[in-house]
Amino acid sequence: MGAGTRFKSKKTGRAPGAEGRMRVWRWVFYALALLAVSFAFAAERAATASYNPVNGDFQSYNVFRRILAGQLPVRDFANYVGMAPILLNLPLLALGGGGFTASLFVTNFTCNVLFSLCV
């Protein structure tokens, strides 16, 4: 008799910890799939960037650009976006280089992840 054969569950025929490990692997698979799909959507959005200065993308990027330049919201400029999206996206944007297309990628990536977690 092997080490794991004596203590099998009567219900499933598996070792007692197998159900827990399978549950963990399902969550890991879900998280990786979510990140992969969000990455694909964000990369597509960044690849098809519109450089029209009157769209909302430049308005959102303006806040990131000013903070990365050392300015502070409220004191140096009006922040209409709110602080939660800024605090969530700014560290990722700083890692991505801080450019306009990086801001498109980061904001779309976090938006897809958060939307998928909430739905």
MMTF fields as JSON, N, C-alpha, C and O atoms, coordinates in Angstrom:
{
  "mmtfVersion": "1.0.0",
  "mmtfProducer": "UNKNOWN",
  "numBonds": 475,
  "numAtoms": 476,
  "numGroups": 119,
  "numChains": 1,
  "numModels": 1,
  "chainsPerModel": [1],
  "groupsPerChain": [119],
  "chainIdList": ["A"],
  "bondAtomList": [4, 2, 8, 6, 12, 10, 16, 14, 20, 18, 24, 22, 28, 26, 32, 30, 36, 34, 40, 38, 44, 42, 48, 46, 52, 50, 56, 54, 60, 58, 64, 62, 68, 66, 72, 70, 76, 74, 80, 78, 84, 82, 88, 86, 92, 90, 96, 94, 100, 98, 104, 102, 108, 106, 112, 110, 116, 114, 120, 118, 124, 122, 128, 126, 132, 130, 136, 134, 140, 138, 144, 142, 148, 146, 152, 150, 156, 154, 160, 158, 164, 162, 168, 166, 172, 170, 176, 174, 180, 178, 184, 182, 188, 186, 192, 190, 196, 194, 200, 198, 204, 202, 208, 206, 212, 210, 216, 214, 220, 218, 224, 222, 228, 226, 232, 230, 236, 234, 240, 238, 244, 242, 248, 246, 252, 250, 256, 254, 260, 258, 264, 262, 268, 266, 272, 270, 276, 274, 280, 278, 284, 282, 288, 286, 292, 290, 296, 294, 300, 298, 304, 302, 308, 306, 312, 310, 316, 314, 320, 318, 324, 322, 328, 326, 332, 330, 336, 334, 340, 338, 344, 342, 348, 346, 352, 350, 356, 354, 360, 358, 364, 362, 368, 366, 372, 370, 376, 374, 380, 378, 384, 382, 388, 386, 392, 390, 396, 394, 400, 398, 404, 402, 408, 406, 412, 410, 416, 414, 420, 418, 424, 422, 428, 426, 432, 430, 436, 434, 440, 438, 444, 442, 448, 446, 452, 450, 456, 454, 460, 458, 464, 462, 468, 466, 472, 470],
  "bondOrderList": [1, 1, 1, 1, 1, 1, 1, 1, 1, 1, 1, 1, 1, 1, 1, 1, 1, 1, 1, 1, 1, 1, 1, 1, 1, 1, 1, 1, 1, 1, 1, 1, 1, 1, 1, 1, 1, 1, 1, 1, 1, 1, 1, 1, 1, 1, 1, 1, 1, 1, 1, 1, 1, 1, 1, 1, 1, 1, 1, 1, 1, 1, 1, 1, 1, 1, 1, 1, 1, 1, 1, 1, 1, 1, 1, 1, 1, 1, 1, 1, 1, 1, 1, 1, 1, 1, 1, 1, 1, 1, 1, 1, 1, 1, 1, 1, 1, 1, 1, 1, 1, 1, 1, 1, 1, 1, 1, 1, 1, 1, 1, 1, 1, 1, 1, 1, 1, 1],
  "groupList": [{"groupName": "MET", "atomNameList": ["N", "CA", "C", "O"], "elementList": ["N", "C", "C", "O"], "formalChargeList": [0, 0, 0, 0], "bondAtomList": [1, 0, 2, 1, 3, 2], "bondOrderList": [1, 1, 2], "singleLetterCode": "M", "chemCompType": "L-PEPTIDE LINKING"}, {"groupName": "GLY", "atomNameList": ["N", "CA", "C", "O"], "elementList": ["N", "C", "C", "O"], "formalChargeList": [0, 0, 0, 0], "bondAtomList": [1, 0, 2, 1, 3, 2], "bondOrderList": [1, 1, 2], "singleLetterCode": "G", "chemCompType": "PEPTIDE LINKING"}, {"groupName": "ALA", "atomNameList": ["N", "CA", "C", "O"], "elementList": ["N", "C", "C", "O"], "formalChargeList": [0, 0, 0, 0], "bondAtomList": [1, 0, 2, 1, 3, 2], "bondOrderList": [1, 1, 2], "singleLetterCode": "A", "chemCompType": "L-PEPTIDE LINKING"}, {"groupName": "THR", "atomNameList": ["N", "CA", "C", "O"], "elementList": ["N", "C", "C", "O"], "formalChargeList": [0, 0, 0, 0], "bondAtomList": [1, 0, 2, 1, 3, 2], "bondOrderList": [1, 1, 2], "singleLetterCode": "T", "chemCompType": "L-PEPTIDE LINKING"}, {"groupName": "ARG", "atomNameList": ["N", "CA", "C", "O"], "elementList": ["N", "C", "C", "O"], "formalChargeList": [0, 0, 0, 0], "bondAtomList": [1, 0, 2, 1, 3, 2], "bondOrderList": [1, 1, 2], "singleLetterCode": "R", "chemCompType": "L-PEPTIDE LINKING"}, {"groupName": "PHE", "atomNameList": ["N", "CA", "C", "O"], "elementList": ["N", "C", "C", "O"], "formalChargeList": [0, 0, 0, 0], "bondAtomList": [1, 0, 2, 1, 3, 2], "bondOrderList": [1, 1, 2], "singleLetterCode": "F", "chemCompType": "L-PEPTIDE LINKING"}, {"groupName": "LYS", "atomNameList": ["N", "CA", "C", "O"], "elementList": ["N", "C", "C", "O"], "formalChargeList": [0, 0, 0, 0], "bondAtomList": [1, 0, 2, 1, 3, 2], "bondOrderList": [1, 1, 2], "singleLetterCode": "K", "chemCompType": "L-PEPTIDE LINKING"}, {"groupName": "SER", "atomNameList": ["N", "CA", "C", "O"], "elementList": ["N", "C", "C", "O"], "formalChargeList": [0, 0, 0, 0], "bondAtomList": [1, 0, 2, 1, 3, 2], "bondOrderList": [1, 1, 2], "singleLetterCode": "S", "chemCompType": "L-PEPTIDE LINKING"}, {"groupName": "PRO", "atomNameList": ["N", "CA", "C", "O"], "elementList": ["N", "C", "C", "O"], "formalChargeList": [0, 0, 0, 0], "bondAtomList": [1, 0, 2, 1, 3, 2], "bondOrderList": [1, 1, 2], "singleLetterCode": "P", "chemCompType": "L-PEPTIDE LINKING"}, {"groupName": "GLU", "atomNameList": ["N", "CA", "C", "O"], "elementList": ["N", "C", "C", "O"], "formalChargeList": [0, 0, 0, 0], "bondAtomList": [1, 0, 2, 1, 3, 2], "bondOrderList": [1, 1, 2], "singleLetterCode": "E", "chemCompType": "L-PEPTIDE LINKING"}, {"groupName": "VAL", "atomNameList": ["N", "CA", "C", "O"], "elementList": ["N", "C", "C", "O"], "formalChargeList": [0, 0, 0, 0], "bondAtomList": [1, 0, 2, 1, 3, 2], "bondOrderList": [1, 1, 2], "singleLetterCode": "V", "chemCompType": "L-PEPTIDE LINKING"}, {"groupName": "TRP", "atomNameList": ["N", "CA", "C", "O"], "elementList": ["N", "C", "C", "O"], "formalChargeList": [0, 0, 0, 0], "bondAtomList": [1, 0, 2, 1, 3, 2], "bondOrderList": [1, 1, 2], "singleLetterCode": "W", "chemCompType": "L-PEPTIDE LINKING"}, {"groupName": "TYR", "atomNameList": ["N", "CA", "C", "O"], "elementList": ["N", "C", "C", "O"], "formalChargeList": [0, 0, 0, 0], "bondAtomList": [1, 0, 2, 1, 3, 2], "bondOrderList": [1, 1, 2], "singleLetterCode": "Y", "chemCompType": "L-PEPTIDE LINKING"}, {"groupName": "LEU", "atomNameList": ["N", "CA", "C", "O"], "elementList": ["N", "C", "C", "O"], "formalChargeList": [0, 0, 0, 0], "bondAtomList": [1, 0, 2, 1, 3, 2], "bondOrderList": [1, 1, 2], "singleLetterCode": "L", "chemCompType": "L-PEPTIDE LINKING"}, {"groupName": "ASN", "atomNameList": ["N", "CA", "C", "O"], "elementList": ["N", "C", "C", "O"], "formalChargeList": [0, 0, 0, 0], "bondAtomList": [1, 0, 2, 1, 3, 2], "bondOrderList": [1, 1, 2], "singleLetterCode": "N", "chemCompType": "L-PEPTIDE LINKING"}, {"groupName": "ASP", "atomNameList": ["N", "CA", "C", "O"], "elementList": ["N", "C", "C", "O"], "formalChargeList": [0, 0, 0, 0], "bondAtomList": [1, 0, 2, 1, 3, 2], "bondOrderList": [1, 1, 2], "singleLetterCode": "D", "chemCompType": "L-PEPTIDE LINKING"}, {"groupName": "GLN", "atomNameList": ["N", "CA", "C", "O"], "elementList": ["N", "C", "C", "O"], "formalChargeList": [0, 0, 0, 0], "bondAtomList": [1, 0, 2, 1, 3, 2], "bondOrderList": [1, 1, 2], "singleLetterCode": "Q", "chemCompType": "L-PEPTIDE LINKING"}, {"groupName": "ILE", "atomNameList": ["N", "CA", "C", "O"], "elementList": ["N", "C", "C", "O"], "formalChargeList": [0, 0, 0, 0], "bondAtomList": [1, 0, 2, 1, 3, 2], "bondOrderList": [1, 1, 2], "singleLetterCode": "I", "chemCompType": "L-PEPTIDE LINKING"}, {"groupName": "CYS", "atomNameList": ["N", "CA", "C", "O"], "elementList": ["N", "C", "C", "O"], "formalChargeList": [0, 0, 0, 0], "bondAtomList": [1, 0, 2, 1, 3, 2], "bondOrderList": [1, 1, 2], "singleLetterCode": "C", "chemCompType": "L-PEPTIDE LINKING"}],
  "groupTypeList": [0, 1, 2, 1, 3, 4, 5, 6, 7, 6, 6, 3, 1, 4, 2, 8, 1, 2, 9, 1, 4, 0, 4, 10, 11, 4, 11, 10, 5, 12, 2, 13, 2, 13, 13, 2, 10, 7, 5, 2, 5, 2, 2, 9, 4, 2, 2, 3, 2, 7, 12, 14, 8, 10, 14, 1, 15, 5, 16, 7, 12, 14, 10, 5, 4, 4, 17, 13, 2, 1, 16, 13, 8, 10, 4, 15, 5, 2, 14, 12, 10, 1, 0, 2, 8, 17, 13, 13, 14, 13, 8, 13, 13, 2, 13, 1, 1, 1, 1, 5, 3, 2, 7, 13, 5, 10, 3, 14, 5, 3, 18, 14, 10, 13, 5, 7, 13, 18, 10],
  "groupIdList": [1, 2, 3, 4, 5, 6, 7, 8, 9, 10, 11, 12, 13, 14, 15, 16, 17, 18, 19, 20, 21, 22, 23, 24, 25, 26, 27, 28, 29, 30, 31, 32, 33, 34, 35, 36, 37, 38, 39, 40, 41, 42, 43, 44, 45, 46, 47, 48, 49, 50, 51, 52, 53, 54, 55, 56, 57, 58, 59, 60, 61, 62, 63, 64, 65, 66, 67, 68, 69, 70, 71, 72, 73, 74, 75, 76, 77, 78, 79, 80, 81, 82, 83, 84, 85, 86, 87, 88, 89, 90, 91, 92, 93, 94, 95, 96, 97, 98, 99, 100, 101, 102, 103, 104, 105, 106, 107, 108, 109, 110, 111, 112, 113, 114, 115, 116, 117, 118, 119],
  "secStructList": [7, 7, 6, 6, 6, 6, 6, 7, 7, 6, 6, 6, 1, 1, 7, 6, 6, 2, 2, 2, 2, 2, 2, 2, 2, 2, 2, 2, 2, 2, 2, 2, 2, 2, 2, 2, 2, 2, 2, 2, 2, 2, 2, 2, 2, 2, 2, 6, 7, 7, 7, 7, 6, 6, 1, 2, 2, 2, 2, 2, 2, 2, 2, 2, 2, 2, 2, 2, 6, 6, 7, 7, 5, 6, 6, 6, 5, 7, 7, 1, 1, 7, 2, 2, 2, 2, 2, 2, 2, 2, 2, 2, 2, 2, 2, 6, 6, 1, 7, 2, 2, 2, 2, 2, 2, 2, 2, 2, 2, 2, 2, 2, 2, 2, 2, 2, 2, 2, 7],
  "xCoordList": [0.839, 0.0, 0.874, 1.827, 0.543, 1.283, 0.892, -0.073, 1.619, 1.378, 0.022, -0.611, -0.437, -1.685, -2.899, -4.008, -2.729, -3.861, -4.7, -5.866, -4.179, -4.951, -5.986, -7.022, -5.734, -6.587, -7.363, -7.381, -7.998, -8.786, -10.165, -10.703, -10.721, -12.073, -13.062, -12.925, -14.055, -15.077, -15.966, -16.51, -16.112, -17.001, -16.398, -17.09, -15.133, -14.532, -13.458, -13.102, -12.932, -11.858, -10.5, -9.531, -10.411, -9.148, -8.615, -9.321, -7.37, -6.776, -7.481, -8.001, -7.511, -8.278, -7.94, -8.844, -6.705, -6.346, -6.543, -6.336, -6.939, -7.045, -8.133, -7.96, -9.266, -10.344, -9.903, -10.224, -9.183, -8.691, -7.678, -7.682, -6.804, -5.816, -6.479, -6.069, -7.5, -8.211, -8.911, -8.937, -9.471, -10.129, -9.127, -9.422, -7.958, -6.913, -6.476, -6.308, -6.29, -5.861, -6.916, -6.582, -8.204, -9.259, -9.148, -9.292, -8.895, -8.748, -7.504, -7.518, -6.439, -5.212, -5.466, -5.046, -6.148, -6.472, -7.355, -7.135, -8.36, -9.244, -8.451, -8.649, -7.559, -6.767, -5.852, -5.727, -5.219, -4.335, -5.128, -4.686, -6.298, -7.141, -7.612, -7.618, -8.006, -8.449, -7.333, -7.565, -6.137, -5.006, -4.651, -4.305, -4.734, -4.411, -5.422, -5.035, -6.715, -7.747, -7.64, -7.762, -7.414, -7.264, -6.032, -6.061, -4.962, -3.746, -4.026, -3.588, -4.756, -5.057, -5.92, -5.66, -6.948, -7.796, -7.01, -7.154, -6.175, -5.392, -4.362, -4.141, -3.737, -2.756, -3.422, -2.858, -4.615, -5.351, -5.72, -5.619, -6.143, -6.517, -5.308, -5.406, -4.181, -2.964, -2.452, -1.885, -2.649, -2.174, -3.004, -2.504, -4.259, -5.155, -5.416, -6.543, -4.39, -4.533, -4.936, -4.399, -5.886, -6.297, -5.604, -5.739, -4.879, -4.148, -4.924, -4.328, -6.222, -7.073, -7.088, -7.521, -6.643, -6.503, -7.813, -7.779, -8.95, -10.204, -10.912, -12.012, -10.313, -10.974, -10.634, -9.756, -11.312, -11.123, -9.798, -9.377, -9.13, -7.849, -6.799, -6.042, -6.75, -5.781, -6.15, -5.264, -7.426, -7.833, -7.39, -6.944, -7.509, -7.055, -5.533, -4.973, -4.866, -3.407, -2.824, -1.749, -3.503, -3.01, -2.786, -1.81, -3.681, -3.532, -2.28, -1.483, -2.102, -0.912, 0.364, 1.348, 0.347, 1.526, 1.944, 3.13, 0.972, 1.292, 1.848, 2.79, 1.269, 1.764, 3.162, 4.023, 3.393, 4.742, 5.762, 6.957, 5.308, 6.21, 6.456, 7.249, 5.788, 6.023, 4.951, 5.067, 3.914, 2.837, 1.902, 1.868, 1.161, 0.216, -1.213, -1.505, -2.116, -3.52, -4.069, -3.626, -4.995, -5.682, -4.793, -5.244, -3.551, -2.671, -2.24, -2.282, -1.826, -1.275, -2.249, -2.096, -3.235, -4.199, -5.463, -5.457, -6.538, -7.818, -7.86, -7.565, -8.223, -8.297, -9.755, -10.378, -10.299, -11.704, -11.888, -13.01, -10.816, -10.912, -11.181, -11.867, -10.659, -10.731, -9.402, -8.598, -9.172, -7.873, -7.769, -6.662, -8.863, -8.784, -8.211, -7.292, -8.71, -8.098, -6.631, -5.821, -6.308, -4.925, -4.013, -2.975, -4.389, -3.555, -3.448, -2.431, -4.476, -4.447, -3.579, -2.833, -3.669, -2.984, -1.595, -0.765, -1.311, -0.037, 1.191, 2.164, 1.2, 2.39, 2.624, 3.766, 1.563, 1.71, 2.166, 2.967, 1.653, 2.049, 3.522, 4.225, 3.984, 5.393, 6.293, 7.382, 5.836, 6.597, 6.589, 7.556, 5.479, 5.335, 5.982, 5.92, 6.591, 7.29, 6.625, 7.287, 5.344, 4.679, 4.213, 3.805, 4.254, 3.813, 2.315, 1.598, 1.864, 0.428, -0.099, -1.128, 0.587, 0.106, 0.217, -0.602, 1.218, 1.306, 0.119, -0.391, -0.333, -1.501, -2.76, -3.62, -2.873, -4.004, -3.985, -5.011, -2.813, -2.69, -3.049, -3.856, -2.458, -2.653, -4.104, -4.676, -4.702, -6.085, -7.052, -8.003, -6.839, -7.71, -7.488, -8.44, -6.253, -5.955, -6.646, -7.339, -6.458, -7.073, -8.595, -9.288, -9.121, -10.565, -11.122, -12.14, -10.469, -10.933, -10.859, -11.783, -9.767, -9.619, -10.691, -11.359, -10.859, -11.833, -13.265, -14.08, -13.578, -14.91, -15.177, -16.263, -14.208, -14.384, -14.53, -15.265, -13.852, -13.977, -15.317, -15.819, -15.883, -17.153, -18.372, -19.436, -18.236, -19.39, -19.515, -20.429],
  "yCoordList": [-1.193, 0.0, 1.243, 1.346, 2.183, 3.429, 4.36, 4.103, 5.406, 6.333, 7.027, 7.301, 7.317, 8.047, 7.168, 7.687, 5.854, 4.989, 4.619, 4.265, 4.678, 4.272, 5.304, 4.942, 6.565, 7.616, 8.326, 9.556, 7.578, 8.195, 8.55, 7.896, 9.595, 10.01, 8.991, 8.56, 8.605, 7.663, 8.292, 7.597, 9.605, 10.315, 10.441, 10.196, 10.815, 11.076, 10.078, 9.997, 9.324, 8.393, 9.054, 8.425, 10.293, 11.025, 11.204, 10.993, 11.591, 11.908, 13.134, 13.953, 13.28, 14.363, 15.768, 16.6, 16.075, 17.425, 17.696, 18.822, 16.683, 16.837, 17.831, 18.603, 17.808, 18.742, 20.186, 21.05, 20.451, 21.8, 22.256, 23.409, 21.322, 21.673, 21.938, 22.842, 21.157, 21.383, 22.738, 23.433, 23.116, 24.412, 25.549, 26.548, 25.394, 26.408, 26.508, 27.611, 25.367, 25.396, 26.015, 26.671, 25.812, 26.471, 27.985, 28.689, 28.502, 29.942, 30.473, 31.569, 29.698, 30.107, 30.179, 31.135, 29.18, 29.182, 30.377, 31.037, 30.655, 31.796, 33.102, 33.959, 33.254, 34.487, 34.651, 35.753, 33.579, 33.672, 33.975, 34.761, 33.356, 33.634, 35.082, 35.748, 35.575, 36.956, 37.929, 38.906, 37.669, 38.539, 38.48, 39.501, 37.297, 37.167, 37.908, 38.604, 37.767, 38.457, 39.968, 40.726, 40.405, 41.841, 42.398, 43.514, 41.631, 42.051, 42.202, 43.171, 41.247, 41.298, 42.511, 43.201, 42.774, 43.938, 45.236, 46.144, 45.318, 46.537, 46.747, 47.877, 45.677, 45.804, 46.252, 47.05, 45.742, 46.162, 47.644, 48.368, 48.085, 49.488, 50.403, 51.475, 49.99, 50.805, 50.816, 51.812, 49.714, 49.645, 50.511, 50.98, 50.722, 51.524, 52.879, 53.373, 53.472, 54.745, 55.862, 55.99, 56.65, 57.826, 59.038, 59.288, 59.77, 60.922, 62.227, 63.301, 62.134, 63.313, 63.99, 63.364, 65.218, 65.838, 66.212, 66.673, 66.034, 66.399, 65.189, 65.331, 64.007, 62.842, 62.697, 63.397, 61.806, 61.624, 60.999, 61.104, 60.348, 59.707, 60.728, 60.497, 61.847, 62.881, 63.566, 63.994, 63.675, 64.274, 63.401, 63.915, 62.097, 61.194, 61.177, 61.166, 61.176, 61.143, 62.427, 62.394, 63.543, 64.814, 64.755, 65.311, 64.086, 63.949, 63.13, 63.523, 62.003, 61.171, 61.926, 61.863, 62.635, 63.371, 64.415, 64.574, 65.12, 66.168, 65.584, 66.132, 64.474, 63.863, 63.308, 63.455, 62.673, 62.157, 63.28, 63.057, 64.476, 65.631, 66.288, 67.226, 65.81, 66.346, 67.279, 67.777, 67.529, 68.392, 67.605, 66.376, 68.318, 67.688, 68.052, 69.205, 67.051, 67.353, 68.359, 68.391, 69.148, 70.195, 71.42, 72.54, 71.239, 72.385, 72.969, 74.185, 72.109, 72.582, 72.476, 73.188, 71.612, 71.45, 70.799, 70.161, 70.971, 70.373, 68.929, 68.658, 68.024, 66.607, 66.189, 66.012, 66.03, 65.651, 64.132, 63.662, 63.365, 61.906, 61.294, 60.276, 61.892, 61.298, 60.637, 60.369, 60.377, 59.858, 58.341, 57.829, 57.601, 56.134, 55.626, 54.807, 56.071, 55.594, 56.016, 55.292, 57.184, 57.661, 56.767, 56.316, 56.512, 55.707, 54.265, 53.613, 53.758, 52.398, 52.275, 51.306, 53.233, 53.134, 53.74, 53.315, 54.71, 55.428, 54.542, 54.7, 53.619, 52.759, 51.9, 51.724, 51.37, 50.564, 51.426, 50.994, 52.636, 53.551, 53.935, 54.035, 54.149, 54.483, 53.319, 53.54, 52.079, 50.911, 50.81, 50.352, 51.246, 51.143, 52.264, 52.26, 53.207, 54.268, 55.629, 56.644, 55.682, 56.96, 57.671, 58.829, 57.034, 57.68, 57.56, 56.931, 58.177, 58.177, 56.77, 56.376, 56.019, 54.663, 53.756, 52.852, 53.981, 53.218, 53.531, 52.64, 54.791, 55.139, 54.473, 54.046, 54.383, 53.671, 52.198, 51.63, 51.59, 50.181, 49.947, 49.07, 50.721, 50.508, 50.746, 49.938, 51.826, 52.106, 51.075, 50.697, 50.614, 49.589, 48.235, 47.479, 47.921, 46.666, 46.623, 45.656, 47.663, 47.661, 47.72, 47.119, 48.429, 48.49, 47.102, 46.705, 46.362, 45.011, 44.071, 43.292, 44.138, 43.264, 43.581, 42.673, 44.847, 45.215, 44.924, 44.478, 45.171, 44.86, 43.364, 42.95, 42.556, 41.107, 40.591, 39.634, 41.205, 40.788, 41.195, 40.53, 42.275, 42.765, 42.079, 42.042, 41.551, 40.957, 39.495, 38.833],
  "zCoordList": [0.0, 0.0, 0.0, 0.772, -0.87, -0.931, 0.204, 0.923, 0.355, 1.455, 1.34, 2.359, 0.12, -0.039, -0.261, -0.394, -0.307, -0.64, 0.563, 0.387, 1.767, 2.938, 3.352, 3.911, 3.094, 3.621, 2.529, 2.482, 1.66, 0.594, 1.113, 2.007, 0.537, 0.871, 0.311, -0.834, 1.11, 0.637, -0.423, -1.282, -0.361, -1.282, -2.687, -3.675, -2.787, -4.094, -4.478, -5.654, -3.544, -3.847, -3.924, -4.35, -3.527, -3.551, -2.144, -1.158, -2.074, -0.777, -0.193, -0.95, 1.132, 1.767, 1.297, 1.222, 0.979, 0.572, -0.909, -1.36, -1.679, -3.129, -3.53, -4.473, -2.8, -3.139, -2.941, -3.758, -1.881, -1.624, -2.662, -3.093, -3.056, -4.081, -5.423, -6.151, -5.756, -7.019, -7.0, -8.016, -5.872, -5.75, -5.929, -6.586, -5.35, -5.49, -6.948, -7.467, -7.616, -9.02, -9.918, -10.904, -9.585, -10.369, -10.25, -11.25, -9.048, -8.847, -9.546, -10.105, -9.512, -10.199, -11.7, -12.351, -12.255, -13.676, -14.029, -15.044, -13.185, -13.423, -13.406, -14.267, -12.435, -12.334, -13.545, -14.08, -13.975, -15.155, -16.418, -17.256, -16.56, -17.73, -17.706, -18.741, -16.537, -16.405, -16.766, -17.478, -16.284, -16.599, -18.082, -18.678, -18.68, -20.108, -20.976, -21.914, -20.676, -21.455, -21.262, -22.225, -20.04, -19.769, -20.47, -20.99, -20.485, -21.187, -22.677, -23.296, -23.258, -24.696, -25.035, -26.021, -24.221, -24.465, -24.336, -25.155, -23.301, -23.081, -24.184, -24.617, -24.638, -25.721, -27.017, -27.765, -27.281, -28.481, -28.399, -29.389, -27.232, -27.057, -27.2, -27.797, -26.66, -26.779, -28.216, -28.665, -28.936, -30.321, -31.255, -32.278, -30.913, -31.76, -31.116, -31.141, -30.545, -29.838, -30.805, -31.905, -30.356, -31.111, -30.488, -29.291, -31.288, -30.776, -30.965, -31.053, -31.025, -31.12, -29.745, -28.777, -29.622, -28.301, -27.615, -26.474, -28.252, -27.597, -26.999, -26.463, -27.076, -26.503, -25.027, -24.523, -24.338, -22.901, -22.519, -21.367, -23.467, -23.157, -22.745, -21.802, -23.441, -23.088, -21.777, -21.038, -21.48, -20.208, -19.041, -18.016, -19.188, -18.127, -18.038, -16.941, -19.186, -19.197, -18.613, -18.013, -18.774, -18.261, -16.751, -16.247, -16.03, -14.576, -14.262, -13.41, -14.94, -14.711, -15.058, -14.321, -16.171, -16.625, -15.605, -15.316, -15.064, -14.086, -12.788, -12.215, -12.322, -11.085, -11.29, -10.422, -12.428, -12.709, -12.85, -12.657, -13.182, -13.282, -11.924, -11.83, -10.873, -9.537, -9.011, -7.891, -9.788, -9.319, -8.396, -8.433, -7.585, -6.665, -7.038, -7.355, -6.998, -7.278, -6.269, -5.12, -6.677, -5.918, -5.737, -5.978, -5.323, -5.143, -6.49, -6.679, -7.426, -8.695, -9.864, -10.856, -9.765, -10.863, -10.327, -9.274, -11.066, -10.693, -11.195, -12.359, -10.32, -10.666, -10.702, -9.656, -11.89, -12.014, -11.937, -11.752, -12.073, -12.135, -10.763, -10.668, -9.714, -8.385, -8.053, -8.946, -6.788, -6.377, -6.469, -6.636, -6.368, -6.406, -7.728, -7.701, -8.882, -10.124, -10.269, -10.848, -9.738, -9.822, -8.984, -9.467, -7.748, -6.86, -7.334, -7.095, -7.998, -8.506, -9.753, -9.895, -10.645, -11.933, -11.958, -12.761, -11.116, -11.191, -10.977, -11.713, -10.01, -9.886, -11.127, -11.552, -11.703, -12.918, -14.088, -14.917, -14.146, -15.223, -15.099, -16.104, -13.882, -13.678, -14.115, -14.644, -13.892, -14.356, -15.878, -16.486, -16.489, -17.933, -18.716, -19.946, -18.06, -18.76, -18.672, -18.887, -18.366, -18.164, -19.409, -19.323, -20.562, -21.796, -22.018, -21.239, -23.097, -23.399, -23.681, -23.132, -24.522, -24.814, -23.596, -23.427, -22.74, -21.49, -20.593, -19.914, -20.579, -19.768, -20.313, -19.543, -21.638, -22.223, -21.834, -21.462, -21.924, -21.575, -20.113, -19.806, -19.215, -17.78, -17.375, -16.644, -17.832, -17.429, -17.992, -17.308, -19.205, -19.763, -19.102, -18.908, -18.756, -18.07, -16.706, -16.391, -15.9, -14.569, -14.668, -13.846, -15.654, -15.841, -16.155, -15.589, -17.047, -17.381, -16.185, -15.949, -15.431, -14.266, -13.223, -12.727, -12.89, -11.869, -12.307, -11.5, -13.574, -14.071, -13.989, -13.582, -14.368, -14.32, -12.885, -12.643, -11.958, -10.563, -9.952, -9.046, -10.444, -9.891, -10.509, -9.889, -11.69, -12.38, -12.065, -12.558]
}
